[in-house]
Amino acid sequence: MAVDKREHWGTRIGAILAVTGSAVGLGNFLRFPGQAAKYGGGAFLIPYLVAFLVVGLPMAWAEWALGRYGGARGHNSSPGIFRTLLGSRKGAYVGMLGTLMPVMIYMYYLSVEAWCLAYAWDYLTGHFARLGTDLAAIENQFLGFVGAGQDGILFGGAGVSRMLVFLGFCFLTNTVLIYRGVNRGIERFCNLAMPLLIVCALIVLARVLTLPAHPAHPEQTVANGLGYMWNPVKPGQTLWGVLSNPEVWMAATGQIFFSLSVGFGLILTYASYLKPDDDVALSGLTACAGNEFCEVVLGGMIAIPAAFVFLGPSVVQSPPGTFGMGFVTLPNVFNQMPLGSFFGFLFFFLLFLAAITSSLSMLQPSIALLEEGLKIGRRASVSILAFITGTGCLFVAYFSKGFTALDTLDFWMANFFIFIFATIQSVVFAWVLGIDRGMAELRRGAEIRLPRILPFVLKYVSPTYLLAIFCLWAWKNLPERWEAIVHPPADGPPVVLFSVLLILAVGVFFALIVNVANKSWDKEKPS
Amino acid sequence: MTLAGWVIMVLACGGFTGLLLWCVRKVVVTPEAPEHLHSQIDIDTHDKE
């Protein structure tokens, strides 16, 4: 009798916490409140909820089911799973996107993770308190730390820059944890990190909700700050005016998508480590609910009200982007808060935990491919991946000016390809595997009853909705991005082009691995 | 914050908190399914025809 030597999750809760950890990231605590405040507060929740119900949750369920389906047939990697699903060697190349995207995202996400850790450390050691409430000083500290002023500046000083030290620490931590494996590394870490993250967030939330009004501006209360997040419309707007704006729908769908980690191929790989009869319906719902709790309840109640109390309405009327909110606005808020160093440390430590549980999940799909495809052990696969990701992380850290490299990788991987891969998964689940087989797979071992409308949503609504939003988004964004590639600036290196070439190089590498893997799988079991 | 804002906040936060608590309770109280042997009817031969 053959013995299944593949790795498996130790417990169902471990698998759920790992997937939730993968989904919960900086976007929950920084991007969501900024987007909601920018796009009409409470009104934003309507397209957000619609996107959750028609794309986010159904796609998450589909990805869980596809992952377990592949795992039951001996595959943990996205190429292997897609080869099985499409019944063809070409399927493995389609599935390659599920390994390419997480690795490319990891290359810049690790920098952001390092910023969070550095900020937590600086609050713990009292460094940030010394900056006081001087917004310019805080902004300069951030831009200097990340090297936003000049390419290569992080590598050019007398010693190793602090940013590189924190980046190196994060890189090593991720590498060690991923080397320990799914059960002993990822699961054990998430079992500790996720509850700790929630506790940190609840403490910061309790502090924010009990803040007194600003002494000089009595109207700057927490309740009024919450109004910018939750009032249905801003003064001068109408509900219909907000809802008839396609940009709001695109923003809400994008937020749901990135937040739930749907379409990356991460859930696909994580779910493949389930046992064939493990439930995926309740597990998928629980992971989504955990992510939404962190995003709407915790993320929606911390950043905007706190910023309003200390900095006034201007900062929440036109909120800064994710980085501006996290690394400039909120440090200024914590510096004005009693015991600000402690709460600042807690906040950035929880962001670090959110980031590391996400970055870990980005490595596992490639590890699975290298192990499966090249038939090599974990040490060799981790070494190969560490070399590739290390090179990419250094690339992003070197081309730090204006975050150009980071932004380019983010645009193509976490925006463009994620829509494409999600649409492919949606079509594969409903039309290639077939909605009846897909639903049967989803129902196997299910511990909750799935909605009767789900097959209809998965077959028609999700793919159509995805395609419509993607076309709108591409029409609005692609021309400008294409211009940036073909017409680089004359006063510096063509960083956008270099970044796209990096994506192509890693893509070619994975295509070669998939080619070898295909030959190996052909020998085992022809498709 | 307006009354409508309070209502939306309570519904959104209460809804997602309630959903999470319900899910966690269900996960905790439901025993994990043991791996069982499949009958012939469960076996997927991967045949497309």
Interface residues (C-beta under 8 A of the other chain):
Chain A: T11 R12 I13 I16 G41 G42 L45 R73 T84 G87 A223 N224 L226 G227 M229 W230 N231 P232 K275 P276 D277 D278 D279 L282 S283 L285 T286 A289 G290 E292 F293 V296 V297 G300 M301 G445 E447 I448
Chain B: M1 T2 A4 G5 W6 I8 M9 A12 C13 F16 T17 L19 L20 C23 V24 K26 V27 V28 T30 E32 A33 P34 E35 H36 H46 K48
